[in-house]
Amino acid sequence: MSWYDKLNDGLSKSRERLAGQLNSLVGRGVDLDDTFWESLEDTLIMADLGLEPSEEIVSRLKREVAAKAFTSVEQVKEHLVSAIADEFETVGDPFKLNPVTVLAVGVNGTGKTTSVGKLAKQAVDEGKTVVLGSADTFRAAATEQLDIWAQRADVPIIKRDRGADAASVAYETVEHAEELGANLTLIDTAGRLHTSLDLMRELEKVQRVTRDRSKTPTFTVLVMDATTGQNGLIQAREFNKALALDAVILTKLDGTAKGGIALAISKELDIPIVRIGVGEDIDDLRPFEPHEFARALIGS
């Protein structure tokens, strides 16, 4: 199965939610009047694309209708894919840089540690030198899980006993990566609720120490579970407020009808979605392509 087929299947729940409403508008044969545009905007908002992006998409389509003399709803739908894709922020993928240090953050259960492991294995398969850091010193299972990925990718991992200072682990990871001349340094952090001020302050310390020690560009990437929808957007806002996020990895798109949240996050935080996950296999975490995503979301 091709990647697009996997993405298409993974977004089926989201597509059913959105495309069903769009097809209803098409099937009714409504005119391109104010009622239609209001219905389209409501449909996009209910699909979790966000208020501002939905308004901008509808505004763009209105201009295209006027400029190109569209007469049917079907024509509008055909141009909806590009209108959605163009709303995404596309600049700033840290994984295109070499060398680079990436700090992965997020709440528990988002697939953060698994994503870090997959990214490490993919980078090694591309011929890159990778160093992993397990700065999740709260959960022993996280270190064990990342250790398995380190063995699978045959890369070094810096880890310490449970309860050790997470910032010191990050420091040692960057130090070891520098000694090896690593292309990619990946640091996994403890999952934490965005509402826990003490834990967020500790995460700020990990970020500060990592940036101060690293001689390579350092990026903070939020790993977010797409199934959380609007709650995930709230999480993203708080993490961004504390850490000034650089990018987002969106996981579990195959288990949700809320795939439109990708646009709401990218647009509101003005940062790119750099990877998306639609399954458990290592190849199911791929670079995000806005047009490809929008096409699968709309069903075009």
N, C-alpha and C positions, 0 to 999 in steps of 0.2 A: 504494500500500500504506500502511495506517495505521501509526502508530508502534507500537501494540500488536502488530500483525501482524509488524512487523520485530523487535520484542523477543521475541515468541513464537518466530519462526524462529531468532533469534540464540541463544536459550536451548535450542534443540532437543537439543543434545548433553548439556547438563546435565540436562534434563528426562528424557531417555531413561535416564540413569544412575539418577536418583532415582525417577521414576515407575514404572520397570520393577520395582524392588524393592517399591514400595508396591502396585502391581497384583498382584504375586505374593502379598502378604499378604492382599489382598482376595479374590483367586481361591481361596486355600486355605480360605476360610471359617473362619479360626481364631477362637477365642473371645478376648474382651478380657481375657486373663489375663496373668500375669507374663511368660510367654514372648512374647506379642505385644508388650508394651511394651518388652521388651528388644530384640526384633527391630526395632521401629520406631526406637528410639534408635540402634542400630547403623547402620541405614539412613541416618539423618540425619547421623551422624558421618562415614560413608563418602562422603557427598555433600558433604563439606567445610564443613558448617555450623558445625562447632566443637563441642567437648565440652560446654562450659557452656551454650551456646544450645540444644543438642539435649536436654540434661537438663531445661532449663526448659520447652521446648516440650512434652516428654512429660509433665512434671509438671502443666502447665496442662491438657492434654488429659485427663489422668486425673481432674482436678477437674471438668471439664465432663461427663465420662461419668457421674460420680457425681451431679452436680447435675441433669442433663437425662435421665438414664436411657437413655443410648445402649445399643443392643444389637448393633450391627454395626460391622465395620471400616470399611465405606463411610461411615458417619456420621462416624467419626473423621477420615477423609480429607477430608471436606467442610469440616471446621473447621480443618484443618491450615494452610490458606492464611492465615487470620487469625492463627493462633498464630505463624507464621513472621514475618508482616508486623509484628506488634506488638513483636517483639524488636529491631527496628532503632531506632537513635538517629535522631531526625528533626529535632532542633533545631540550628540553627547554619549555615545555608546562606549563605556570604558573598556569593553572587551576587544575593541578595535585598536587599542593602544598597546605599545610594547616598548619598555616594560610598564607594568601597571600594578597597583595594589588595590584590592577591592575588599571592603568591609561589608559583610552581609548582615542585615538587621531585620527585625520583624517580631511579631508575636508568636507564641507557641502554636505549633500545628500547621504552619503555612507551607511546610516542605522546604524550609530554609537549608537545613543541613544536607538534605538529599540534593537540592539544587546546586549547592557548593560542590558536592561530590561529582555530580554530573558534569559541571563546568570544568572541573579539574581533569576528568578523564577525556573530555572532548578536546581540551587544550593539548594534552599529552599526545593524543592521536594526530593532532596537527603539527607535532614536532616541537612543541614548546616545553620549556622547563618550568615546573610548577612547584610551589611550596604551599602547604596547607597549615593553617593555624586553628587550633580548637580553643577559642576563647570563651566557649560555653563551659564555665567551671561550676555551674550549678547542677547540671544534669549529666550524670555519668553516662547515660545511654547515648547522649549526643556525641561525646568523644568516641565511644565505641563504634557508633555508626559512621562517623567521619574516618575513623581508623580503617574500617573496612574499605571505604572508598579510596583511601590513600594506598592501601595494599593493591586494590584493583587497578589503580592508575600507576602504581609503582612510583609514588612520589613521597618525599619526606613530609612528616607531620610534626608540628610542635604542640605538645600537650602537657598538661600538669594535673596533679591530683585535684579531686573535687574540693572546692572552696578556695583554690588558689586565686591570686589577684589576676583578673582577666586582662587588665591593661599590660601587665608584665608579660603575659603570654603573647599578646599582640606585638609588644616590643621585640621579644626574642624571635618571633616569626619573621618580622621585617629584617632583623639583623641577619638571620640565617639565609633568607632569600637574597640579601645583598652579597653575602659571601659566595653564594652559588651563581650569582648573576642570573637569577630567575627572570623569566619573561612575565610570569603571572604569579602574584601572591594573593591567596584567597584566605580571608579570616572569617570564620564562623563565630557568631556571638550568641549569647544566651537569649532565648525567646523571652519576651517580657511584655506585659500589658502596657499600653501607652498611658494608662492612668496611674501607673506606679511611679511617682516622682523620684524616689530613691534609686530605683533601678534605671530610670532614664538618665539620671545624673551620672550613674556609673558608666552607662553606655557613652555619654558625652566624654567621659575621661578616656575610655578606650579609643574613641575616635581621635581625641586630641593627641594622645600619646602616639598613635599610629601615624598621624600626619606629621607630627614633629620629628619622628625618627626616620620616616621613609624619605628616600631621596628620589623616589619615582612618584608620578602623579597618583594621588590617592582618592578613591571614590567611595561613597557610601550608598549602597544599593538596598532598597527595601524589597523584601520578598513577601508577597501578599497573596492570600488565598482568594481567588475570584468568587468563590461561593458565598463570601461574606457580603458582597454587594455594597450597599451604602454604608454598612458598618465598617467595611474595609476602607472606604474613603475617609471616614472619621479617624481611623487609625493612621492612615497616611498623612493626614493633616497634622496630627500631633507629633509623629516622628519627624516630619519635615520641619515643624516649628523648633524642635530640639536639635536636629542634626543637619538641617539644610541638605536634604537628599539630592543625589545626583541622578538617580535612575530607579526604575522599578522592574522587578521580575514578577510576572503574574502567573501563578500556578493554578492547577485544578480547573481549567476552563472547560474540561470535558464533563464536569459534574455539576454545572450550573446553568441556570437560565438568565444569569446576570452578566453575561460577557460584555455588555455595553459599558460596564463600569470602567473598562480599560480607557475609554475616551475621557470619561469624567475625571479620572485620576491624572492622566497626562495633561489635560487642558487646565485643570485647576492649579496643579502644582508646577506646571510649565517645565516638566521633565519627561524624558522619553521612557516608553516601555521598551526594554532592551531584549528581554527573553519572555517567551510564553511556554507554558507546559500544558499538554493535553493527554497525559498518560504517565505510566510508571517507567517505561523503558528509557534508556539513556538518550536515545534519539528523539524522544518526545518532548525535549526541552530545546527550543530552537530560537534563532533570532527573530524578532518581531518585524513583520513587513506590513505596514498600514493598509495598503491596497488589497493585499492578499487576505488580511483579517476582515476588512470591510466587505469584501466579496463573499466570504464564507458566512458572515453575519447576516447579510441581506438575502443570500440565496440566489445571487445573480450568476 
